[in-house]
């Protein structure tokens, strides 16, 4: 039986750049989701439970947002305090949620 794909916007905008959201099985790769920055894509496996799907979608969006705020490459990650990381993360979520209201409404809905 085919899994019904969750319905939500299939792109996330950063204001100056957009990422396409592609719902595709990632079982062969052993992944739930992944971002390809060079292609501007976020791939997510729709075969997860709805709760896990939303968590994975938010997780992958956070990768995009942290990259946007200069924290994308683990090898170049500066040492930072909890307060700094919390501030960057909350600012990132506010910016991305404001630019992608319908997508964030889906993520935080109680369905």
Long-range contacts (C-beta under 8 A, 24 or more apart in sequence): 3-46, 3-47, 4-46, 5-46, 6-46, 6-50, 6-53, 6-54, 6-106, 7-106, 8-57, 8-102, 8-103, 8-106, 8-107, 9-100, 9-102, 9-103, 9-106, 12-42, 12-61, 12-64, 12-96, 12-99, 12-100, 12-103, 13-99, 13-100, 14-64, 14-68, 14-96, 14-99, 15-99, 19-64, 21-57, 32-56, 33-57, 33-59, 33-60, 34-60, 35-60, 35-63, 35-64, 37-64, 37-67, 37-72, 50-111, 54-106, 54-107, 54-108, 57-107, 58-107, 61-96, 61-107, 62-89, 62-92, 62-93, 64-96, 65-89, 65-92, 65-93, 65-95, 65-96, 66-92, 68-92
